[in-house]
Amino acid sequence: MARLRKNRSEHLDPVLAKYGGRLVKLTGDGALVEFGSAVDALSASIEFQQAMAEANRDQSQDTALVFRMGLHLGDLIVDGNDLYGDGVNVAARLEAEAPTGGIVISRTVHEAVTGRLKATFDDLGNLALKNIDRPVQAFSVRWKPSDWQLPVTSGATITPSIAPQAPLSLPDKPSIAVLPFQNMSADPEQEYFADGMVEDIITALSRTKALFVIARNSTFSYKGKSPDIRQVGRELGVRYVLEGSVRKAGARVRITGQLIDAQSGAHLWADRFDGALEDIFDLQDQIVSRVVGEIAPAVAEAEISRATRKVGNLEAYDYYLRGLAALPGYSRENLDEAQTLLLRR
């Protein structure tokens, strides 16, 4: 037990601090940990296993501390500080499928992390897991130790918390992250309104096929913080970041938003929206519709401007972006317009 406690303080705790993990509870010689992002969860897992491999280098097989790890992205039941539900159960069963010193992830995690960190995956197929009423597609994780080098401290301890993390690569289409809006009201209960607004904006932007939109779980890890936007872009692998604030005064509310280029820090668009709180849900719908209606064209314009330095046939690229922007309407008129634009040469 003393060695497990020492291992936790030297290896687990620094990794959790670096990637924003929350230690939910210890389970004998294991642990249940929650992350706001699948990328953070897998990065922390790889760094921890890498640190343990280094720490066990001089240990015999009988004295080495080795761990299996299972990761799943799914629904949870929150009970105070504890977590239950299908998400926990699947992760626990996947852990049992992992080799010693290895990591096994579910399909949902695989979809969220593929191409976003330095690792490769072997498809294990659909696994029949104990007490899980459906097959779960799983993947084993492989990585090159040279990609996750951990600097050695003055002793033999490896400190994962100071290991540099390479910026995530950008997707092959315009990418955007919507950060939690700041509640500027004196009323803390307006927090739910700000959070609901952001969730609806994320959902609406996700319907725009021309955009790669970061999931809520990843962006809400920045809630209550004032991060450097360029750092957010590197950590989430996005080119654009939308941030904003909500301010309530009496029966009225003001929403401000600004779109920022995460690589240069330049402001591409900003606006404010005012409305009455008589019907709060109708107001949310109106504001979300207006924000999304202005954000998508702003991103398209920024992409066209950026392409002037990279695309040989700028006119063709312009038609491509306009065609993708027309797709989400789904009406016959929208589809005909999209097809016409995408077939232009």
For each residue, the residues with C-beta under 8 A, 3 or more apart:
1: 4 5
2: 5 6
3: 6 7 65
4: 1 7 8 29 65
5: 1 2 8 9
6: 2 3 9 10
7: 3 4 10 11 12 52 55 65
8: 4 5 11 12 13 31
9: 5 6 12 13
10: 6 7 13 14 55 157 158 159
11: 7 8 14 15 48 51 52 55 158 160
12: 7 8 9 15 16 23 31 48
13: 8 9 10 16 17
14: 10 11 17 18 159 160 161 162
15: 11 12 18 19 21 44 47 48 51 160 161
16: 12 13 19 20 21 22 23 33 44
17: 13 14 21 161
18: 14 15 44 47 160 161
19: 15 16 35 37 40 41 43 44 47
20: 16 35 36 37 40 221
21: 15 16 17 33 34 35 40 41 44
22: 16 33 34 35
23: 12 16 26 31 32 33
24: 31 32 33 34 81 82 83
25: 31 32 82
26: 23 30 31
27: 30 31 32
28:
29: 4
30: 26 27 67 95
31: 8 12 23 24 25 26 27
32: 23 24 25 27 83 88 91 92
33: 16 21 22 23 24 41 44
34: 21 22 24 76 83
35: 19 20 21 22 38 40 41 44 221
36: 20 40 217 218 220 221
37: 19 20 40 41 217 218 221
38: 35 41 42 71 73 108 109 112 113 217 218
39: 42 43 112 113 116 117 168 218 236
40: 19 20 21 35 36 37 43 44 218 221
41: 19 21 33 35 37 38 44 45 71 109
42: 38 39 45 46 71 103 105 109 113 117 119 141
43: 19 39 40 46 47 117 165
44: 15 16 18 19 21 33 35 40 41 47 48
45: 41 42 48 49 69 71 103 141
46: 42 43 49 50 103 117 119 141 143 148
47: 15 18 19 43 44 50 51 148 150 160 163
48: 11 12 15 44 45 51 52 67 69 160
49: 45 46 52 53 67 69 101 102 103
50: 46 47 53 54 143 145 148 150 158 160
51: 11 15 47 48 54 55 150 158 159 160
52: 7 11 48 49 55 56 65 66 67 101
53: 49 50 56 57 101 145
54: 50 51 57 150 152 158
55: 7 10 11 51 52 59 65 156 157 158
56: 52 53 59 64 65 66
57: 53 54
58: 156
59: 55 56 63 64 65
60: 63 64
61: 64
62:
63: 59 60
64: 56 59 60 61
65: 3 4 7 52 55 56 59
66: 52 56 100 101
67: 30 48 49 52 100 101
68: 95 96 98 99 100 101 102 103 104
69: 45 48 49 95 98 102 103 104
70: 90 91 92 93 94 95 96 97 98 103 104 105
71: 38 41 42 45 91 94 103 104 105 106 109
72: 87 90 91 94 105 106 108 109
73: 38 87 106 108 109 112 217
74: 85 86 87 90 106 108
75: 85 86 87
76: 34 83 84 85 87 88
77: 83 84 85
78: 82 83
79: 82 83 84
80:
81: 24
82: 24 25 78 79
83: 24 32 34 76 77 78 79 87 88
84: 76 77 79 88
85: 74 75 76 77 88 89
86: 74 75 89 90 132
87: 72 73 74 75 76 83 90 91
88: 32 76 83 84 85 91 92
89: 85 86 92 93 131 132
90: 70 72 74 86 87 93 94 106 129 132 136
91: 32 70 71 72 87 88 94 95 106
92: 32 70 88 89 95 96
93: 70 89 90 96 97 129 130 131 132 136
94: 70 71 72 90 91 97 98 104 105 106 127 129 136 138
95: 30 68 69 70 91 92 98 104
96: 68 70 92 93 130
97: 70 93 94 104 124 127 129 138
98: 68 69 70 94 95 102 103 104 140
99: 68 102 140
100: 66 67 68
101: 49 52 53 66 67 68
102: 49 68 69 98 99 140 141
103: 42 45 46 49 68 69 70 71 98 140 141
104: 68 69 70 71 94 95 97 98 124 138 139 140 141
105: 42 70 71 72 94 109 110 113 121 138 139 141
106: 71 72 73 74 90 91 94 109 110 136 137 138 139
107: 110 111 136 137 138 139
108: 38 72 73 74 111 112
109: 38 41 42 71 72 73 105 106 112 113
110: 105 106 107 113 114 121 137 139
111: 107 108 114
112: 38 39 73 108 109 116 215
113: 38 39 42 105 109 110 116 117 119
114: 110 111 121
115: 169 171
116: 39 112 113 168 169 237
117: 39 42 43 46 113 168
118: 143 144 147 148 166
119: 42 46 113 141 142 143
120: 141 142 143
121: 105 110 114 139 140 141 142
122: 139 140 142
123: 137 139
124: 97 104 127 137 138 139 140
125: 137 138
126: 135 136 137 138
127: 94 97 124 135 136 137 138
128: 132 135
129: 90 93 94 97 132 136
130: 93 96
131: 89 93
132: 86 89 90 93 128 129 136
133:
134:
135: 126 127 128
136: 90 93 94 106 107 126 127 129 132
137: 106 107 110 123 124 125 126 127
138: 94 97 104 105 106 107 124 125 126 127
139: 104 105 106 107 110 121 122 123 124
140: 98 99 102 103 104 121 122 124
141: 42 45 46 102 103 104 105 119 120 121
142: 119 120 121 122
143: 46 50 118 119 120 147 148
144: 118 147 148
145: 50 53 148 149
146: 149
147: 118 143 144 166
148: 46 47 50 118 143 144 145 163
149: 145 146 163
150: 47 50 51 54 158 159 160 163
151: 158 159 162 163
152: 54 156 157 158
153: 157 158 159
154:
155:
156: 55 58 152
157: 10 55 152 153
158: 10 11 50 51 54 55 150 151 152 153
159: 10 14 51 150 151 153 162 163
160: 11 14 15 18 47 48 50 51 150 163
161: 14 15 17 18
162: 14 151 159
163: 47 148 149 150 151 159 160
164:
165: 43 235
166: 118 147
167: 234 235 237
168: 39 116 117 234 235 236 237
169: 115 116 237
170: 175 237 238 239
171: 115 175 212 237
172:
173: 210 211 212
174: 210 211 212 239 240 299 300 302 303
175: 170 171 211 212 213 214 237 238 239 240
176: 205 211 212 213 214 238 239 240 241 242 295 299
177: 213 214 218 219 232 233 236 238 240 241 242 262
178: 198 201 202 205 213 214 219 241 242 243
179: 198 219 222 227 232 241 242 243
180: 194 195 198 219 220 222 223 224
181: 194 195 197 198 243 244 245 246 255 257
182: 194 244 245 246
183: 188 190 191 193 194 245 246
184: 245 246 247
185: 188 190 246 247 248 249
186:
187: 190 248
188: 183 185 191
189: 192
190: 183 185 187 193 194 246 248 253
191: 183 188 194 195
192: 189 195 196
193: 183 190 196 197 246 248 253 280 284
194: 180 181 182 183 190 191 197 198 245 246
195: 180 181 191 192 198 199 220
196: 192 193 199 200 284
197: 181 193 194 200 201 246 255 284 287 288
198: 178 179 180 181 194 195 201 202 216 219 220
199: 195 196 202 203 216
200: 196 197 203 204 284 285 288
201: 178 197 198 204 205 242 288 291 292
202: 178 198 199 205 206 213 214 215 216 219
203: 199 200 206 207
204: 200 201 207 208 288 289 292
205: 176 178 201 202 208 211 213 292 295 296
206: 202 203 211 213
207: 203 204 328
208: 204 205 211 213 292 296 325 328
209: 324 327 328
210: 173 174 296 300 321 324 325 327
211: 173 174 175 176 205 206 208 296 299
212: 171 173 174 175 176 238
213: 175 176 177 178 202 205 206 208
214: 175 176 177 178 202 218 219 236 238
215: 112 202 218 219
216: 198 199 202 219 220
217: 36 37 38 73 220 221
218: 36 37 38 39 40 177 214 215 221 236
219: 177 178 179 180 198 202 214 215 216 222 236
220: 36 180 195 198 216 217 223
221: 20 35 36 37 40 217 218
222: 179 180 219 225 227 232
223: 180 220
224: 180
225: 222
226:
227: 179 222 231 232
228: 231 232
229: 232 233 241 243 260 262 265
230: 233 234 262 263 264 265
231: 227 228 234 235
232: 177 179 222 227 228 229 235 236 238 241 262
233: 177 229 230 236 237 238 239 241 262 263
234: 167 168 230 231 237 262
235: 165 167 168 231 232
236: 39 168 177 214 218 219 232 233
237: 116 167 168 169 170 171 175 233 234
238: 170 175 176 177 212 214 232 233 241 262
239: 170 174 175 176 233 261 262 263
240: 174 175 176 177 259 260 261 262 268 299 302
241: 176 177 178 179 229 232 233 238 259 260 262
242: 176 177 178 179 201 257 258 259 260 295
243: 178 179 181 229 257 258 260
244: 181 182 255 256 257 258
245: 181 182 183 184 194 255 256
246: 181 182 183 184 185 190 193 194 197 253 254 255
247: 184 185 253 254 256
248: 185 187 190 193 252 253 254 277
249: 185 252 253 254
250:
251: 276 277 278
252: 248 249 274 275 276 277
253: 190 193 246 247 248 249 274 275 276 277 283
254: 246 247 248 249 272 273 274
255: 181 197 244 245 246 272 273 274 275 287 291
256: 244 245 247 270 271 272 273
257: 181 242 243 244 270 271 272 273 291 295
258: 242 243 244 267 269 270
259: 240 241 242 267 268 269 270 295 298 299
260: 229 240 241 242 243 265 266 267 268
261: 239 240 264 265 266 267 268 302
262: 177 229 230 232 233 234 238 239 240 241 265
263: 230 233 239
264: 230 261
265: 229 230 260 261 262
266: 260 261
267: 258 259 260 261 270
268: 240 259 260 261 298 299 301 302
269: 258 259 294 295 298
270: 256 257 258 259 267
271: 256 257 291 294
272: 254 255 256 257
273: 254 255 256 257 287 290 291
274: 252 253 254 255
275: 252 253 255 283 286 287
276: 251 252 253 283
277: 248 251 252 253 280 283
278: 251 283
279: 282 283
280: 193 277 283 284
281: 284 285
282: 279 285 286
283: 253 275 276 277 278 279 280 286 287
284: 193 196 197 200 280 281 287 288
285: 200 281 282 288 289
286: 275 282 283 289 290
287: 197 255 273 275 283 284 290 291
288: 197 200 201 204 284 285 291 292
289: 204 285 286 292 293
290: 273 286 287 293 294
291: 201 255 257 271 273 287 288 294 295
292: 201 204 205 208 288 289 295 296
293: 289 290 296 297
294: 269 271 290 291 297 298
295: 176 205 242 257 259 269 291 292 298 299
296: 205 208 210 211 292 293 299 300 325
297: 293 294 300 301 325
298: 259 268 269 294 295 301 302
299: 174 176 211 240 259 268 295 296 302 303
300: 174 210 296 297 303 304 321 322 325
301: 268 297 298 304 305
302: 174 240 261 268 298 299 305 306
303: 174 299 300 306 307 321
304: 300 301 307 308 314 317 318 321
305: 301 302 308
306: 302 303 309 310
307: 303 304 310 311 314 317
308: 304 305 311 314
309: 306
310: 306 307
311: 307 308 314 316 317
312:
313: 316 317
314: 304 307 308 311 317 318
315: 318 319
316: 311 313 319 320 344 345
317: 304 307 311 313 314 320 321
318: 304 314 315 321 322
319: 315 316 322 323 341 342 344
320: 316 317 323 324 341 342
321: 210 300 303 304 317 318 324 325
322: 300 318 319 325 326 341
323: 319 320 326 327 337 338 339 340 341 342
324: 209 210 320 321 327 338 342
325: 208 210 296 297 300 321 322 328
326: 322 323 329 334 335 337 338 341
327: 209 210 323 324 330 334 335 338
328: 207 208 209 325 334
329: 326 333 334 335
330: 327 334 335
331: 334 335
332: 335 336
333: 329 336 337
334: 326 327 328 329 330 331 337 338
335: 326 327 329 330 331 332 338 339
336: 332 333 339 340
337: 323 326 333 334 340 341
338: 323 324 326 327 334 335 341 342
339: 323 335 336 342 343
340: 323 336 337 343 344
341: 319 320 322 323 326 337 338 344
342: 319 320 323 324 338 339
343: 339 340
344: 316 319 340 341
345: 316
